[in-house]
Amino acid sequence: MTLNATLRWSALVVLLACVPALSAERPNFVFINIDDLGYADVGCYGSKINKTPNIDRMAAEGMKLTSFYAAPVCSPSRASLMTGSYPKRCLPIPHVLFPGDAVGLNPSEVTIAELLKQQGYATGIIGKWHLGDQTDFLPTRQGFDFFYGLPYSNDMGPAADGVKSDLGKPLPGAATRPAQGKNAQGKQPPTKAAPAKPAQAKTAPGQPPLPWLRNETVIKRVLPDDQQSMVEMYTKEAVAFLKQHKDESFFLYLPHNSVHFPIYPGKKWAGKNPNGLYSDWVEETDWSVGQVLDTLRELGLDKKTLVVFTSDNGGTQRASNTPLRGFKASTWEGGVRVPTIAWWPGKIAAGTTFDGISGMIDILPTFVPLAGGQLPTDRKYDGGDLWPVLSGQPGAKGPRDTFYYYRGLKLEAVRKGTWKLHLAKGELYNLATDVSEAHDVAKDNEKVVEELKAMAQAMDGDLGLDGFGAGVRKLGKVDNARPIIAHDGTVRSDLKSELAPVK
């Protein structure tokens, strides 16, 4: 054996010898992302009507992050999670993605799943993807070994399949539950760039059938019974994933379709809460969280796993965002501040709270270093490492004291410290004393207003205030885009299908 070969072999032996020790020190990761959950829809964040003992237990045993931000709507929020960047940087779209769209998360983006997979993690997503339904954009092409769930929201299908009404029943003209909180009715006008729906979403008879996938195989056309079993089926798959990978490092991403409209609580849950179907579904989702936590305990993995629970954006008008103003799709706090809990027994102190600024953009820069990896240096990350805060390191203050509130392609608000400026009308709020954004104090704090305006203007050269700045990365695009299931029921030829052949 030559000297060089001997050295290479010796280095490999040392590396392999280190792997078990490193694996024993690195945590597993579970990220539970609920769809449209309101800030005060769970007990530990103030709900008096929804019973959420498992989520409350997470908070009692872990840390609440009370100023954790997501984007105002689904696709941009999920893009931030995957990339550690503001959504406009990595998925520059005006609203959300629709069935058959020709665009999606660019495969050139390096996702959290890809970075963890590079470190030897098994990666799985069980639930809602919503970052593009063309095959190049699916999670199996973005770093996930396993995918089980829907490519987008559970309402994106034809009305005949029950996706436009709760449990298939006609909806009332107004919200099923009145909004809660003194300032909960805050609204904002639409951005100049209105949501651009693809041609497929407009053609008769409405949107194409809603597909349920396992990896790159269509296993179901989603019908009401499937909607009602969704939380249970996702939970079963999540538990199976944990058991399958209990002896190796893993990253489980569990983005539930609940509690997004249409509301379909499971048959065991529908009608249990006197406040209606929405509360039933919140409580079923809490049950799912409990199943995940209990499984980790049963497998002896609870002290080896970092679990984060959150929502992809603020709640809708049927949710409770108390005491926050506004709802999903706005940049009032009620549209973007989401209930968030981090749980890792023995590593994160029980019953703690962090009130500083944090958000979806911080998950990738937190998880990857804990896994022993490094962030690529060829791109900009807007997020930072939350681990010093989560682990209670002395003097830890969080990765930043600023936040930029984008809605679609437009920058609508800026925050520094406790000050938040809404740019359209120059409204200034001190979130330390007025988290409900009820009292505009711009006239009394002109220097603060000017400072925040300057911050916004500085961002114009990076991401742009309304258009496209130099820091916006390319959107993924494909030619000849088609929905996964066509209106006639045929499945796209680049995917496998378990559906009955169309006659």
Secondary structure by P-SEA (a helix, b strand, c coil): ccaaaaaaaaaaaaaaaaaaaaaaabbbbbbbbbccccccccccccccccccaaaaaaaaabbbbcbbbbccccaaaaaaaacccccccccccccccccccccccccccccaaaaaaaaccbbbbcccccccccccccccccccccccccccccccccccccccccccccccccccccccccccccccccccccccccccccccccccbbbbbccccccccccaaaaaaaaaaaaaaaaaaaaaaccccbbbbbbcccccccccccccccccccccaaaaaaaaaaaaaaaaaaaaaaacccccbbbbbbccccccccccccccccccccccccccbbbbbbbbcccccccccccccccccaaaaaaaaaacccccccccccbbbccccccccccccccccbbbbbcccccccccccccccccccccccccccccccccccccccaaaaaaaaaaaaaacccccccccccccccccccccccccccccccccccccccccccc
